[in-house]
Amino acid sequence: MTKHAKLQEVLQQFLMRCMSGAEAQGIDRIVELELSISQAKTVFVLAQASGPLPIHAIAEQIRLSVAATGRNIDQLVRMGLVERREDESDRRVKLVTITKAGHDVADQHLEARRTALSTMVSRLTPDEADRLQQALQPILAGDPLRPDNQEIPE
């Protein structure tokens, strides 16, 4: 087994442990609201958007058809998680914005994930925590792990 293959195996185990614990807690509010995966993805996309998005742009990001995305948005509007309005410059275009209730759902999901991750990190010894941080910092600072066309937030 090559070094890269072994690293991939170890990283996969590490990330799965981290993600499964964090996702289990973070998914509770989504399940409570009975959101589908695509509806939850829509809420998260809108929560990260800097402003209103047209339905076709949301469809691209969540990889659904415009029609299916429109149906999801209809349900999210009824739930009060998003608002939809016509674009003033082109009435054929429908713009979608997240509401405070939608932001609350996204924030609760992220906070549950942060809390779960914090709990996992707190189980590390100080030496393990220091070694993990020292190993990750230079890797995260470099380009190899940066997704295409995305800057690392500071």
Secondary structure by P-SEA (a helix, b strand, c coil): ccaaaaaaaaaaaaaaaaaaaaaaaaaaaaaaacccaaaaaaaaaaaaccccccaaaaaaaacccaaaaaaaaaaaaaacccccccccccccbbbbbbcaaaaaaaaaaaaaaaaaaaaaaaaccaaaaaaaaaaccccccccccccccccccc
